Amino acid sequence: MLHAHEGIVLLMNSPERFLELFDENADELFRHSLMRLGSRVRAEEITRRTFENVWAMVAAGASASLDDCFRMLDELILNEYKERIPTKNSPLPQPELRYGFIRTAQ
């Protein structure tokens, strides 16, 4: 298994090399995102989107390393955090009435 600090170029517009990268490193990227997000569902989604972005890069003719994968993953995680932070002009969640109980809309 390769680690992010090695900085080896793994992909050069090759589906075989992409699959190799995925097989060897998907678990490591998933664990990283799970640790940062705390949600298995979100971690799976972010990891999937990371590999989609890497594949788009490779399909466009660019090279990608495991470092690039971790950078993309961290950027997607950061975007996830930013979406959770309410802004000054964000509306407050409105309570919703369901079955006689008030629940806060999520």
Secondary structure, 3 states (H helix, E strand, C coil): CCCHHHCCEEEECCHHHHHHHHHHHHHHHHHHHHHHHCCHHHHHHHHHHHHHHHHHHHHCCCEEEHHHHHHHHHHHHHHHHHHHCCCCCCCCCCEEEECCEEEECC
